[in-house]
Amino acid sequence: EFINRQGTGSHVDQQGVGFDPNNPARAIVVNDGGAYSTMFSGGANGSVSVTGPLNATLGVTQFYHADWHPINPDIMLGGTQDNSTALSQGDLFNWQVKIGGDGMSVGIVDEAPQVMYGSTQEVGSIWRSTNGGTGFGNINPGPPDYADGFGGDVKPWKTILYADPILEAVPFADASTATPRTAPVVFVGTDRLWRHGLADKDMDMSLWTERLGGTVLTNGTQGAFVTCIQVVPVVQSHPNNPFKQIVTGNVVYVGSSDGAVWMTLNAVRTGKLDANGVPVFVTSTSADVTWQKLNAPAVGTQLPAGSVGAISVNPFDPFDVIVGIGGSGNAHVWRCANTRSAWNTPQTPWIWTPQSGFQGTPTALPDAIVVGITRDPQDPQNTYFVATDYGVFGTADGGSTWADIGRAKGLPNVEVTTIEAVPATGYLNLATYGRGIWRIPLVDKSGFALEVNAGVQRVGGSLDASVSVVNNSPLDADNVRITQASMRTERTNVNVNTSTALPRALGNLPSLSSNNATLRFTNGALTSGTFVNLKVTIQCEVNGDIRTVVRTFRLRVP
């Protein structure tokens, strides 16, 4: 006999159920929110109680996209499958739900990280926070101009947005005194490109500019849509002062699901003459925007068919790009070092070259769909990493040879949806579709490396954590100190406070030397066998530069 009883507190979209063979009233249910324990009290009028989610050590979140804070490595925002847009405001054990539904593309503005963006499925809604994620407000285009949001455009399931700051173009008339400013402008892709906000000094951030240039940014396939967006500034010397650098515009690159790559030089600002004939730059209207398709160069190899999963721009040259391509049986990373040629009058040849290594050799990039590209900030022209549908690969020689840098470092065999190297934190960050978020320290190409180890022992009602720091590099580390330390129980999420005064100085560590410190944590509730997570932050100076190392250890209470 079936009895209809509904428990409370479980996630929707049930996927499976397993009954306890020793107690048929108890079951484990699994769904899009993880695992839950249920208990039926019995009888015709019985009730069901739900405990959970039981996900404290179950890292299986499916992230569509994520972004990271430019300074704090523990602040991150991610859009997830059927689990909303989630935010860590610095506490990785307590994520907060910020936007409901299926979370899609997100953005944290690098120069103004209190500004964040999120989105939901099928370009359903675009959200913005101006207070570090404490609150989000919907900024969708709406009535009276756009009763159905983004009009009749193609709306992909995974909403694509680009939310990094746009460096403003400084008018020639005041460039001798003005400095570039940043304006958080967000671009949203349908089968066209939309812009929210203006790039002028006096911005009205409530404004949308629709369908920039009126161009469908695909190869024309029915249902095709924008899959990636990149925006970079164009910097040149002032015409009257060669020692003054000014931002004269922006280059916007767009890729599509049916393999198109487009670019424009005026999606943000456009150059015009004022009443006195002086060149100035003003915010572009939709009609000002012109696009150039880059797939078929005048000479050389055409890009292969396949969805464009990623575009990365050389930080030293806005007309030097790398793109990641889907499909199979073809090279998946391509470079064009002279996209500017497409805008010459008359056009001059621009050339695409494969950057996937020599196919069929052990050092070639595998036949994997590339959905993300990020560059090593220490060597962006030669060293970059790609996210694929089964892991992460890297090159240190401009794409001539590749290596698997994921599974060799402990990353599961999983689809990686986002990859980003953050210069200030020194981490290569990953979001995966099914195994949560991961990170690994970038290799310091100067040769600097600190090894950090930790252990715990019980002393009365306290725990003493012994932290050792070894300078394995050829460089001296000065003023080494532990600046932050925290401990938390793994399953119950109980904070264990330290009574040790911080920062805790370790002195200077010459090359190949070491030192250690003891940090005391007090909490009488810690029982033997409990697992705790110890997180320590260490800072030092190397050749005058401040270096920060963050390490987390999983330790068992003796």
N, C-alpha and C positions, 0 to 999 in steps of 0.2 A: 504494500500500500504506500502511495506517495502522499506525503504531507507537505503542504506549501508553507515553508517558514523562511523568512528572509532575515539574515543577520545584518548588523550595521557595522560600518567601518572598513569594509573591504573595497578594493578597487573594482571597476567594471571590466568587462571583456575577459570573462573566465576562460582559461585554456586547459585546465586539467584538475583532477581531484584524486587524492589517494587516502584510503581509510586505514586507520590504525587497526592492525589485525588483532590486537589485544583489547581494543576498546572501540567497537564500531560506532559509538556516538561521537568519536573524535575523528577529524579529517584534516588533511592539509590541502588547501586549494591554491592553485597557482594561476596568476593572471597577469595582465599588462603592468600591474603595480608590484609584482614580486610574489612572495609566498606569505600565506596567512594560515593560522590555526583556527579551526572552528570546533565548537562543542555543542551538541544537541542535548537538551536537558531531559528529553524523553516525553512520551505521552502525547495524546491528541492535541493538547494545548501547550506543548513544550515550546521552548524558545531556543534560539541559536545565538551563542556568544562568539564573537570574533576577536582574536588576538593577533596583532601584527600591525604593519608588515614585519616579517622576520628577515629583514634585509641588511642587518648591521654589517655583516661580512660577505654579502652577496653583491658583487659588483657586476651587474648585468644591464645597466641602463643603456638604452638605445638613443644615442645622441645624433640628431640630424646635423647640428652645427654648434660651435662653441666659440667664445672669445675670452681673452684674458686681460687682466689689469696690467698696465705698462710698468708698474713698480712693485706691487704686492702680489707675489706668486699665488697666494691663496684666495684671491678674489677672482671669480670667474663666473660666466653666464653661459647657459646652454639651453638649446631647444631640444626637447626629447619626444620620442614616440609615445603618444597617449599619456604622458606624464608632465605636460605643461612646459613652461619655461622656468628653469630653476636657477637660483643664484646662491653662490657661496660668497658671503660678505667678509670672508677671512677665516671662518670656522668650517673646515672641510667635513666635520662630523654632523653639521646641522645646516643642510641646504634648505632654502626657502622657496616655496612655490609663488611665482610672481604673475604669470599669465596662464590662463587655463587652456584647455584643448591640446592639440598637438603643437608643441613648440618647434619653430623652424629657425631661420637665420636670425642671428643676434649680432650686436656690435657694442663694444666699449670704446669710446672716443679716446684715443691715446693722449692728446694734449689736454683733454678735459674729461677725465675718467668718471666724474660724477654724472656725465651724460651717457645713458645707455639706451639701446634700442632692442626690441624684440618683435616677433611676428608669429602668426598662426598659419595653419594650412590653407592652401589655395588662395594666397594673398587676401585672406579673410579679414585680417586686421594688422595694423602696424602700431606699435606702442613705443612710448619714449619716457624715460625717467631723467630728471635733472637733479636728483638728490642721492645719487649713488645706489639706486635700486630700491630705496625705501618705498617709493610709490611710482607706479607707471600710469600714464594717461594715453588714451587712444588718440592717434593723430590721423586716422584714415581720412581720405577725401570723402566728402559726403554731400548731402543736399545743401543748397539747391543745384550745385553744378554736377555732382556725380552721385545720383541716387543709389546706384548699385556699386559703390566703392570705386573700383578701377575699370568701370565701364564694361564694354564688351570685349576687352582684351583676353587673350589666352592666359589662364590662371593656373600655373603649375601647382602640384601638390606641395612641393617644397618651395616655400617663398624664399626668394633671393633678395637680400639687401646688402648695401655697402654703406657703412656708417662711420668711417674714419673721417677726421677733419679735412677740410678743403683749404689749402693755403690760398689766400686771396691774391689776386693780381693787383699790384700796386700801380696806380696811374703814374705815367711818366711825369706828370706835372708836380707830384709831391714825393717822388721816389727818393730824392736826395735826403729827406728827413724821415720818411715813413719806413716802417718795418713791416714785414709780412705778418698778417694776423691769421687766426684760424677761425673758421666758422663751421660748426657741426651741421653739415648737410648730408642728408641720407638719400641714396638712390635705391629705387625698388624696380625689379624686373618683372615684366609680364612677357609678352612677345615684343614689347617695346620698353622704353626706359622712362621712368618717372622720377622727378626730383622734388624733395621737400625742403623748404627753407631757401633763403637767398644768400648770396655771397657778398652782399654789400655791407658797408659799415653799420648802417641802421637796418638790421634784419627784421623782417616779419616772419618768424618761424612757423606761422600758421599756414603759409602759402604752399600750394602744390603747383608745379609746372608739369603738365601732362604730356606724355608721348613726345619726348624731345626729338625735334626734327621731323616728327610724323612718320618715322621709318620703322618698318617691321624688321627687327634685328635678328633674323634667322636666315636660313637658306631657302625659305619658302615652303617647307614641308608643313602640311596641315597639322595644327596642334603643337608645333614646335614653340619653344620658349627660351627665355634668357636663363642661363645656368651659372654665370659668374660675372662679376663686375670688378674692375680695378681702376682707381683714380690716382694720378700722380701730378705734382706740380711741374711746371716748366720754368726753370730759373736761368736768367741771363744777366750780363753786365748792363748797367744803366748806360744809355747812349751818351750821356754827358759826364759820366763818372765811371771809368772802367774798374774802379776799386769797390763799387757799390753793386751788390747783387740784388736783383728784384725778381719777383714772381710775375711772369707775364701771361700766364694762362695755366690751363690744366689739360692733361691728356686723359681721356676716359676710354678704357677698353672693355668690350663686352663679348662674351662667348655664348653660344646657343646649344640647345639639345640636338640639333641636326648638323652641327659641325661648323657653323659660321663664326668668324672672328671679325668684329667691327671696331673702329676707333673714330674718335672725334677730338678736335682741338678746342671746341667752344661749347661744351655742355654745361659749363659753369660760368665762364666769363667770355665776353667777346670784345674785340677792339673796335672803337669808333672814334670819330673826331668830334670834339666839342664845338661850341659856337665860334671859338677862336682858332679852330683848326688844330688844336692840340690833341695828340693821341691819348685816349683814356680807355679804361676797361670798365665795362658795366655788366651787370647780371644778364645772362642770355635769356631771351624768351625762347619758347619752343621753336618759333620760326627761324631764330638765329642759328640753330644747331644744324650742322651738316655732318654726314657720316661717310666713311670710306671703308669698304669691305676689303679684308686683307687676305682672303683665302688663296686666290689665284694670282701669283706674282707675274710680272711681265716676262721674267725668265726664271728658270730653276724649277724646283719641285713644289707641287701643290700640296697643301695639307691633306692628309688622308681623311676619309669619312669617319665620323665618330663624334659623339657628344664632347663638347669642350668642357672639361671638368674644372680647369683652373688656369689662371693667368698670373704670372709674376713679372714685375717690372724691375729692371736693374736700377738700384737707387741712385746710381751715378749718371744714368742716361735714360730719360723717359721714353726713348724710341728704340730701346733694346728690351725685347720681351721673350719670355719662355711660356709656352702653353702646354697643358696636359690634355691628352686626347684619349677617348674611349675606343670602343671597337675591339677587334682582335686581328692578329696576323700583321700588325703594322707597328712602327715605332710609336711610342706613346708620349714622348717629350720632344718638342720642337722649339727652335729658336729663330727669331728674326731680329737681326741687329740693326736694321735700318728701316723701321716702319715710317720714318719721316719721308722716305722717298715716295710713298703713296700720295703725299700731299704736294709734291713738287709740280710745277707747271712749266713744261709738260712733265708728266710722271717719269721718274727714273726707276730702274729695276729695284725691287725689294725681294729678298731671298729668304726662304725657309730652309733650315738644315736640321736633320734629325740629331737628337742629343741623347739617344738611348743606348749608346755603345754598339759594338759589333754584334748583330743579332746571331744567336746560336752559340755564343761563347759564354763561359761561366760568369764573366764580368759584365754581361749585358743586362739592362733592365728587363725583367721578365715581361711576358705578354699579359700585363695587368692594367686594368682601367685606372687612370690617374685622375683623382678628384681634388687634389690639393698640392700646392707647391709653396715652400717657404725657403728663404735663403739664410745661410749662416751670417749673422751681422758682422763677423770678423773677416769674412772673405766672400761677400755676396756675389761676386762675378764668377767664382769657380765652384763654391761649395753650396749645394742646396739639397733639400730633402723633399721627397714626394710621398703623398698618401695615396694608397691604392685600395682596391677591394679585398686585398688579403695581406696588408702589412705596410711597412715603411721601408723605403730604400733611400740611399744617399750616394752622392758623388762628390769628390773633392778635386776633380779635374775637368769641370765644365761639361760633364756628360759623357766623357770617353769611356769611363768604367763606373760600375755601380756595385753596391754591396747591400745586403739585407742588414739593416741596423735595428730591426724590431725584434724578431724572434731570438737573435743572438743576445739581446739584452733583457729577455724575459717577457716581451709583449706577446700575447696570444695571437693565434692565427685568426685575425678578425678584420672586418672592413673598417678602415680608418676614414672618417668623414671630414675631419678638420685637422690641419697641422699648422703650427705657428711657433716660430722662434722669437722669443721676447728678449731684446738686448739687455735691458736693465736687470732682469731676474736671472739671466743666464740659463733659462730652461728651453728645451724643445718640448712643446705641449701637443698632446694628441687628444682628440675626441673619437670614440669608436661607436659603431652601431652594434651594441650588444655586450660590451665589456667596460663601459664607463669611460672615465677620463684618466689619462696617464701623462707622465712627464719624466724627462731624463735631463741631467745637466749637459749642456753643450761642452764639448772639448775646448778648453782654453788654448788657443793656438800659440800663445806666448810661452806655453810650457808650464804655467802655474796650475797646481793641483793640491788641494787639501784633502787628506783622508781623515774621516771622522768615524769613530767607533764609540759604542756605548754599552753599558751593562748596568744591572741593578742588584742591590742586596738589601735585605731588611735589617734595620737598626731600630729595635724597639717598635714603636708605633709608626715609624717613618720608613721611607725608602730612600736610599742613597743611590743616585745615578752617577756612575763614573763615566765621564766624557773625555776621550783622548783625541787629540788633534795632531796629525802628522803632516809636515810640509814635505811632500815628495817631489817638489819641483826644484829646478835649478835657481829659482828666484827667492829672495828673502821676503818673508811676510812680517811686517811691523805692526805693533799695537794690536795683536790678536786678542779678541774678546768675545765672550758669549753674551750676546745682547738680549736674546729672548729664549725662554725655555717653558714648555708646557707639557702636561701629562694628562691623559684621559683614558678611562677604562674603555675597553673595546666594545663590549656588548651593552653596558648600561649607560655609557656616555657621561660618566661622572668625572668632573674636573678635579684634578689633584694639584693643589697649589704648592709652589716652591717657597721655602723660607730663606733661600739663598739670595743675597742682594745681587742684583744685576744692574749694569753689565759686570761680568766676572772676567777680570783681566787674566790673560795667559802670557802676556809679555811679547817679546819679539821672538820669532821662530826663523832662524837662518835656514838655508837650504838643507834638507834631509835631517831636520831636528824635530822634536816633538815635545808636547807638554800635555798635562791633563788636569781636570778639575772635578770636584765632587759637588753635585747639586742635590739638596735635600728636599724631598717632597713628603708632606704630612697628610695622611688620611688613614685613620684606624680601620676603616671598612674594607681595606684591600685584603683579600684572602689569598692564601697560597694557591697558585695555579691560575690566578686571574691574568689575563693579557692586558697590557697597557700600551698605548702609543706615546712615545716620547719624541717631541719635536724641539730641535735646537737651531738657533740662528747664530751664525758666527760671522763676524766682520773683521777685516784687517786692511792694511794698506800695502800695496805692491807697486813700487816705483811711483809713489804718490797717488795712485788710483785706489779708491775704495772698492774692495771685493766683498761680496756677500755670498755665504754658503748656507743653505737650508737643508737639513737632513731630518728624516723621520725614521724611528726605529720601533719595531714591534718586539716587546720584551715580556717575559713571563715572570710574575712575582714569585720569588722563592718561598 
